C-alpha cells in the first residue's frame, strides 16, 4: 500500500541491480572454476568442415535447416507464452484479478497453494498449442513416432505431475515469506539446494519410470562392451538399462544419471538397434567420461553456488514488484510475482550453466577418444546423430550461446578430427 521510500523488505533499485549482477558474476566464475581442463586433442575445424561437406548432401543440410528454423521459432514462441502468461498474472491488476487475490487472501496459505496449482495448470494449458505444434513439426519431419492420443496423455500426465510441486512450493514459499521476512532467501536457498540434490538423485528412480520402461540391458555384445569400457575407464556404473525410447521418437541417445546407489547407464533402445559397434562404443565411452569426471556433481556444484544470490535477487525483485503493484505484501499476490521472478532468474542463470555443460560435453568427447582410440566411431556417431535428429550442424552463434547444452555437431567432429591429426 505504501509506494514511498524503501522500508522493511522494500528494496531500492541499486540493491536489486547489484544483487542481479552479483548472481551473474558468481555464475560466470562458477563456470570458470568447474569447467574441466580440456587437454588434447585440439580441435580441427577445417577437417570438420570437410567431413560435413562429404558426409551430408545439400538436401540433408537444407532439410535440417528448415526443421531447426521451425523448431527455434516454436522455442521462442514457447518462451514468449510462458513469460507473457507469468508477467500478466504478476502485474495485471484488473478487477477480476483483484477480486481473486482478495478471495485467496482470506486464507493466505491455502490461497498460495491454490495459486501455485492454478499457475502451473494455466502455464500448461497456455503451452498446449505450442506443445502440439512441436509434436506436429516432429511428425512432419519424421522425428516423432508418437500418435496424438498418447502425446496428449503424456501432456496430461506431465501437467498433473507439475501441479503437485507447484502447489507445495507455493505453500512453502508463502509460509516462509510471511514468517522469515528479510531472511526468506537464506531458508529458500537451502530448500532449493535440497530440491536440486533430491531431483538429481530421485528423478531417474522415481519419475522417469512413469514415462518409459527401463529394463536391465540383457547379456550380449552390447552389455559386454559397456562393462569392458567401464572397466578400462576404471568407473563403477551401477546398473546398465535399456529404455524403450522408440515408443516416442527415433532419437539416438544414452545418458548416465543418479548419484550413489541410483547411478545408472541408460541406453535408448534405438541406439542398440541402429548403431554399429564403433559408434555404440563411442556413445558409451562418452557417457563413461561423464561418470569419470563426476559431471553430475559438477552440475550440482554449479547450482549450489548460484542459488543463494539468485534467490536473494528473486526476493528483492519480488518485493519491488509487490510494492509497485500496491499488493498486500503478505498476500497471495506473492505467488505469481515469485513465479515470474524465479523463471526469469533461472532462465538467465541457465546461460552460464549451458556454457559449463558445453565444456563438460566437449571433455566427455575427448575422454571417449582416449578410451576407444577410434575417432572414426565418434565422427560416425555425430554424423548419424545429426542426421537422425535433424540437428543444425552449425547453429546460429547466439542460439548456441543461449541454449546450447552440447558443442555443435561441427565442433564435436572437429574434436574427433583433431585426435586423428594428432595421430
Ligand atoms: Zn554427454
Boltz pocket constraint, residues with backbone or C-beta under 6 A from the ligand:
constraints:
  - pocket:
      binder: B
      contacts: [[A, 286], [A, 287], [A, 290], [A, 361], [A, 364]]
      max_distance: 6.0
